Amino acid sequence: MKRQTHIRALCLLAGAAASSGAALAAEPEHFLEIVGRLNAFTDRNQAFPTSSVPNPSHAKYDQTALGVQVNYRSPFYLNFIGVDASYYGVAKLGDSGVPTSNILDVGNNGKLADQFGTLAVAAVKMKFGETAGLKLGRQLQDSLLLKSTSTRAVPDTYSGISAFVKHLPGLVAYAAAYDQWRSRSSGDFVRFRTETTAAGVANRIDYIAVLGATYKQGPFTLTGEYLNAKDYLSKLGLVGAYSIPLQASNLKLSGGILASRDAGSLFVCGAEREMDCTGTKRIQNDGKGVFVDAEWKRGNFTLGGAVAKFDGFWIEDNFAVNATKAGALTQDHGTNPFPTSSLLGPDLTNNGETVGSIRLGYDWKDYVRGLSTAFKYAHGSGAKSSNLSNTALGSESYRQLDVAYALPYLKGLAARYIYLNYDSHIDNGSPSATIKGMPRQDWIQQRFYIDYTYRF
């Protein structure tokens, strides 16, 4: 009955949006759209045998769901104040295998949720001339170290305050502070936590804050940002890029240095499950990563390559939620600015690891209008345990094939297929040696999307 109520609400919202389209069209500053997404995941995960688990099981699941967004943005009334609002709804169409919180949450009963519906964005926005802005409430976030993403049925959103200032030419300073988060697989806004579930161990993070600035002048761009997850984790990033026009092509060179370290009493063993440690004691981590990247574009063809090097374990996840909900820990999906990163599972940011990657892209518009393809390969080696002394050395590989097709004769309709493959090995050490950030496994995931967007 509850599922039917939410589906009915989605239909009513869609109908109301359609009936109000003509009225809103007269006011060009109003923005209203309906976005539908059919989202399907197939996942196959085979752990490699170890001395303690000689015959590991083969994990698999299939999930299909329908996501709907109704997004509205008002103009700034009196050239000062306005509102943003979005309703997100997701309904399960099918699932099999081991339930996993990817598209929908896993409940205390061990089963995938049937649906959810929520007012995911509800914010009051203000602007002060053309030089500053402020937003209060539920909102999307997009910065170097903290992002909402759209890789599931609907994006995730944050609750809090954000602001920006544009005073000097080319320079934008920004800040945000949030005390709640709604994951991509849930309709509930909840408080931030660490990943520890040990009894009596503190795991609540009061807030996540970011402070940063971007400077752009001609072909040069520089972004610096600081993130603090109170009493848990702090991050610092500096990334720059320079575009060089060549004859009939363009070369973009970029590089960056990023740090991720413990920031207080909440950083204990188990607070980040990819740290190598035992028990629940307070631990330390000082992870640094540097990268260089080059991307060359000529016509419809793109070629890119990058190298990243890590000293200490660079932590991608900024927090977790629902850490006390039995069997349903929901991790932050992380924000990874390294061009060598993976879209699937492990972060490729282990202690001592060197990662190289290459990517190819082609727009087939001269042959099949709307079709584009991309391929990425990354390989990491020299990885070590993060908080234990042992002889383990690991390597890992990641492959990604991406095929996208925007139907040229039906505006707003697009399809996408992504093939992801990850595998890793412990190249040195005892048969039972492990590196938690590099699980011994062969992992294949396929993602299917069909999107339709209608803007009024």
C-alpha positions in Angstrom: 0.0 0.0 0.0 2.8 2.4 0.9 4.5 1.7 -2.4 1.3 2.4 -4.3 1.0 5.7 -2.4 4.4 6.9 -3.5 3.9 5.8 -7.1 0.6 7.7 -7.1 2.4 10.8 -5.7 4.9 10.6 -8.6 2.1 10.5 -11.1 0.3 13.4 -9.5 3.5 15.5 -9.5 4.1 14.7 -13.1 0.5 15.6 -14.0 0.7 18.9 -12.0 4.0 19.8 -13.7 2.5 19.2 -17.2 -0.6 21.3 -16.5 1.5 24.2 -15.2 3.9 24.1 -18.1 2.1 26.7 -20.1 1.9 29.1 -17.2 5.6 28.8 -16.4 6.6 29.1 -20.0 5.5 32.8 -19.9 8.2 33.4 -17.2 11.6 32.5 -18.8 13.4 32.5 -15.5 11.3 29.6 -14.1 12.8 26.2 -14.7 10.8 23.0 -14.5 11.8 19.5 -15.7 10.8 15.9 -15.2 13.6 13.3 -15.5 12.9 9.6 -15.7 15.6 6.9 -15.5 15.4 3.2 -15.9 18.5 1.9 -14.0 19.7 -1.7 -14.1 22.8 -3.2 -12.4 24.3 -6.7 -12.8 27.2 -7.6 -10.6 29.5 -10.6 -10.4 32.2 -10.8 -7.7 34.6 -13.7 -7.2 37.0 -13.6 -4.3 40.4 -15.3 -4.9 41.1 -18.3 -2.6 43.3 -17.7 0.5 44.7 -20.1 3.1 41.9 -19.2 5.5 39.1 -19.3 2.8 40.2 -21.9 0.3 36.8 -22.0 -1.4 35.2 -18.5 -1.4 31.6 -18.1 -2.6 30.7 -16.4 -5.8 28.6 -13.3 -5.0 26.1 -12.0 -7.6 23.1 -9.7 -7.8 20.8 -8.1 -10.3 18.8 -5.0 -9.6 16.4 -2.9 -11.7 14.6 0.2 -10.7 12.8 3.3 -12.1 13.8 6.7 -10.8 11.9 9.9 -11.3 12.9 13.5 -10.6 10.7 16.6 -10.7 13.1 19.6 -10.5 12.0 23.2 -10.1 14.0 26.4 -9.8 12.4 29.7 -9.4 13.7 33.1 -10.5 15.1 35.5 -7.9 12.1 37.6 -6.8 13.0 41.3 -6.2 16.3 40.2 -7.7 17.2 38.8 -4.3 15.4 35.6 -3.1 14.1 32.4 -4.7 13.6 28.7 -4.1 14.8 25.4 -5.5 12.8 22.2 -5.0 13.1 18.6 -6.3 11.0 15.5 -5.6 12.9 12.2 -6.1 11.2 8.8 -6.2 12.6 5.4 -6.9 10.6 2.1 -7.3 12.1 -1.4 -7.5 11.2 -3.3 -10.7 13.2 -6.5 -9.9 16.1 -8.0 -8.0 17.8 -11.3 -7.4 20.9 -12.6 -5.7 22.6 -11.0 -2.7 20.9 -7.6 -1.8 23.3 -4.7 -2.0 22.6 -1.0 -1.3 23.3 0.3 -4.7 20.0 1.5 -6.2 17.9 0.9 -3.1 18.7 0.3 0.6 18.9 -3.0 2.3 16.6 -3.1 5.3 16.9 -4.8 8.7 15.1 -7.8 7.2 18.0 -8.3 4.7 15.8 -7.5 1.8 16.0 -4.7 -0.8 13.5 -1.8 -0.2 10.6 -1.7 -2.6 10.6 2.1 -3.1 11.1 5.5 -1.6 10.0 9.1 -2.3 11.3 12.2 -0.8 11.6 16.0 -1.1 15.3 15.7 -1.9 16.0 19.4 -2.7 14.2 22.2 -0.7 16.3 25.3 -0.5 15.9 29.0 -0.2 18.5 30.8 -2.3 19.6 34.5 -2.1 21.9 36.6 -4.3 23.6 39.8 -3.5 24.0 41.7 -6.7 26.1 39.7 -9.1 29.0 39.0 -6.7 27.6 36.7 -4.0 25.1 34.0 -3.3 23.7 32.0 -0.4 21.6 28.8 -0.3 19.9 27.3 2.8 18.4 23.8 3.0 18.5 20.6 1.1 20.7 20.9 -2.0 23.1 19.3 -4.5 26.8 19.8 -3.9 29.6 19.9 -6.5 33.2 20.8 -5.5 36.6 19.2 -5.7 36.4 17.1 -2.6 32.6 16.7 -2.0 30.1 15.9 -4.8 26.6 14.7 -5.4 26.7 12.1 -8.2 24.2 10.8 -10.8 25.4 7.2 -11.3 22.3 5.7 -9.7 18.6 6.1 -10.2 18.7 9.6 -8.6 21.5 11.8 -7.2 22.3 12.2 -3.5 21.8 15.5 -1.7 23.0 17.4 1.4 21.3 19.5 4.0 22.9 22.7 5.3 24.2 26.0 3.9 26.4 27.0 1.0 27.7 30.3 -0.3 29.9 31.8 -3.0 31.6 35.2 -3.6 32.8 36.5 -7.0 34.5 39.8 -6.5 37.8 39.8 -8.4 37.8 38.9 -12.1 38.2 35.2 -12.7 38.1 34.3 -8.9 35.3 32.5 -7.2 35.5 31.7 -3.4 33.0 29.2 -2.0 32.1 27.5 1.3 29.6 24.9 2.5 28.6 23.2 5.8 26.2 20.3 6.1 24.9 18.3 9.0 22.8 15.7 7.1 23.0 13.6 3.9 20.6 11.6 1.9 22.2 8.8 0.0 21.4 7.8 -3.6 19.6 4.7 -2.4 17.4 6.2 0.4 14.7 8.9 0.9 15.9 9.7 4.5 18.2 12.5 5.5 20.4 11.2 8.3 23.4 12.4 10.4 27.0 11.7 9.3 28.8 8.8 10.9 32.1 6.9 10.6 32.0 3.3 9.5 32.6 1.8 12.9 29.8 -0.2 14.5 31.7 -1.4 17.6 29.7 -1.1 20.8 30.7 2.0 22.9 32.8 3.5 20.2 31.8 7.0 19.1 31.0 7.3 15.4 28.9 10.5 15.0 30.3 13.3 12.8 28.7 16.6 13.7 29.2 18.3 10.3 31.1 18.2 7.0 32.5 21.6 5.8 34.3 22.7 2.7 36.1 26.0 1.9 37.7 26.6 -1.5 38.4 28.9 -4.4 38.8 28.6 -8.2 40.7 31.0 -10.3 40.3 31.0 -14.1 42.2 33.2 -16.5 42.2 32.3 -20.2 43.5 28.8 -20.7 44.6 28.5 -17.0 42.5 27.1 -14.1 43.5 26.6 -10.5 41.3 25.2 -7.7 42.2 24.8 -4.0 39.9 23.3 -1.4 39.9 22.2 2.2 37.4 19.7 3.7 36.8 18.9 7.3 34.7 16.0 8.7 34.6 17.2 12.3 36.9 15.1 14.6 37.3 12.5 11.9 39.0 13.4 8.6 40.5 16.5 6.9 41.5 16.9 3.3 43.3 19.4 1.2 43.5 19.6 -2.5 45.2 21.8 -5.1 44.6 21.1 -8.8 45.5 23.1 -11.8 45.1 22.8 -15.6 46.4 24.6 -18.7 45.0 24.2 -22.2 47.3 24.6 -25.2 45.6 25.1 -28.6 47.5 23.3 -31.4 47.0 23.1 -35.1 43.5 21.5 -35.5 43.7 20.0 -32.0 44.0 20.9 -28.3 46.2 19.7 -25.5 45.2 20.0 -21.9 47.8 19.5 -19.2 46.8 19.2 -15.5 48.2 18.1 -12.2 47.4 18.1 -8.5 48.4 17.3 -5.0 45.9 16.1 -2.4 46.2 15.1 1.2 43.8 13.1 3.4 44.6 12.6 7.1 43.0 11.8 10.5 41.5 14.8 12.3 40.5 13.7 15.8 39.1 11.2 18.2 36.7 9.6 15.8 39.5 8.3 13.6 39.8 4.8 15.1 40.4 1.3 13.7 37.1 0.4 12.0 36.1 4.0 11.2 37.4 3.5 7.7 37.1 -0.2 6.8 39.8 -0.1 4.2 42.5 0.8 6.8 44.7 -2.2 7.8 44.4 -2.5 11.6 42.8 -4.6 14.3 40.8 -3.6 17.4 39.1 -0.2 17.9 42.0 1.9 19.1 42.7 5.4 18.0 44.9 5.3 14.9 46.6 7.9 12.6 46.9 8.2 8.9 48.6 10.8 6.7 47.9 10.1 3.0 49.2 12.1 0.2 48.7 11.8 -3.6 50.1 13.6 -6.6 49.1 13.2 -10.2 49.9 14.5 -13.7 47.5 14.2 -16.6 47.5 15.0 -20.3 44.5 15.0 -22.7 44.7 15.5 -26.4 41.6 16.2 -28.6 41.5 16.2 -32.3 38.2 16.3 -34.1 36.0 13.5 -32.7 39.0 11.7 -31.1 40.2 12.0 -27.5 43.4 10.5 -26.0 44.4 10.9 -22.4 46.9 9.5 -20.0 47.7 10.0 -16.3 50.1 8.9 -13.5 49.4 9.1 -9.8 51.7 8.3 -6.8 50.6 7.8 -3.2 52.5 8.1 0.1 50.2 6.8 2.9 46.6 5.7 2.3 44.6 8.5 0.6 41.0 8.0 1.9 38.2 8.6 -0.6 35.1 8.2 1.6 34.4 11.3 3.7 31.8 9.6 6.0 29.2 6.9 6.3 25.6 6.8 7.4 23.2 4.2 9.1 26.2 2.7 10.8 24.0 1.4 13.6 21.4 -0.1 11.3 21.8 -3.9 11.3 23.4 -5.2 8.1 22.8 -1.9 6.3 25.9 0.3 6.6 25.7 2.8 3.8 29.1 4.2 2.8 29.7 7.6 1.3 30.4 6.9 -2.4 33.4 9.2 -2.1 34.8 12.0 -4.1 38.0 11.1 -6.0 39.7 13.8 -8.0 42.5 11.6 -9.3 42.2 10.9 -13.1 43.4 7.4 -12.3 40.4 6.6 -10.1 37.8 3.8 -10.7 34.1 3.9 -10.9 33.8 0.5 -9.3 34.8 -0.6 -5.8 38.3 0.0 -4.6 39.8 3.5 -4.9 43.3 2.8 -6.3 44.8 5.1 -3.7 46.7 2.7 -1.4 49.8 3.4 0.6 52.9 3.4 -1.7 50.9 2.7 -4.8 51.8 4.0 -8.3 48.9 4.1 -10.7 49.0 4.7 -14.5 46.0 5.0 -16.7 45.1 5.6 -20.3 41.7 6.6 -21.8 40.3 6.8 -25.4 37.2 8.4 -26.6 35.4 8.8 -29.9 32.3 10.7 -31.0 30.7 8.7 -33.9 28.5 11.6 -35.0 29.9 11.5 -38.6 28.6 7.9 -38.9 25.9 7.5 -36.2 24.6 10.8 -34.8 24.3 10.7 -31.0 26.7 7.8 -30.5 29.9 8.1 -28.4 32.2 5.5 -26.9 35.0 5.7 -24.3 37.5 3.2 -22.8 39.7 3.6 -19.7 42.4 1.3 -18.3 44.3 1.8 -15.0 46.9 -0.4 -13.4 48.3 0.1 -9.9 51.4 -1.5 -8.3 53.6 -1.3 -5.2 50.7 -1.1 -2.8 51.4 -1.7 0.9 49.4 -2.2 4.0 48.3 1.1 5.5 48.6 0.6 9.3 50.4 -2.7 9.7 54.0 -3.7 9.2 54.2 -6.7 6.8 55.8 -7.7 3.5 52.6 -7.7 1.4 52.8 -5.9 -1.9 49.8 -5.7 -4.2 48.7 -4.8 -7.7 45.3 -4.1 -9.2 43.8 -3.4 -12.6 40.6 -1.6 -13.7 38.8 -1.5 -17.1 35.9 0.6 -18.1 33.9 0.6 -21.4 31.3 3.3 -21.8 28.8 3.5 -24.7 26.3 6.4 -24.8 23.6 7.1 -27.4 21.4 10.2 -27.4 18.6 9.5 -29.8 18.8 12.3 -32.4 15.1 12.1 -33.5 13.6 12.0 -30.0 14.7 15.0 -27.9 15.5 14.1 -24.3 15.8 10.4 -24.7 19.3 8.7 -24.2 20.7 5.3 -23.4 24.0 4.3 -21.8 25.8 1.1 -21.1 28.9 0.8 -18.8 31.1 -2.3 -18.4 33.4 -2.3 -15.4 36.0 -4.8 -14.4 38.4 -4.8 -11.4 40.9 -7.4 -10.3 43.7 -7.5 -7.8 46.5 -9.7 -6.5 49.0 -9.8 -3.6 52.3 -10.2 -5.4 54.5 -10.6 -2.3 54.0 -11.8 1.3 52.5 -14.9 2.9 49.5 -16.7 1.4 47.2 -15.1 4.0 48.6 -11.6 3.6 45.9 -9.0 2.8 45.7 -5.3 1.9 42.2 -4.1 2.9 42.2 -1.3 0.3 43.0 -3.9 -2.4 40.7 -6.9 -1.9 41.6 -10.1 -3.6 38.9 -10.5 -6.2 37.7 -10.5 -9.8 34.8 -8.1 -10.0 32.6 -7.4 -13.0 29.7 -5.0 -13.0 27.4 -3.8 -15.9 25.2 -0.8 -15.7 22.3 0.1 -18.0 20.6 3.5 -18.1 17.7 4.7 -20.2 17.0 8.4 -19.5 14.2 10.7 -20.6 14.2 14.4 -19.7 11.3 16.8 -20.5 11.7 20.5 -19.8 8.8 22.8 -19.9 
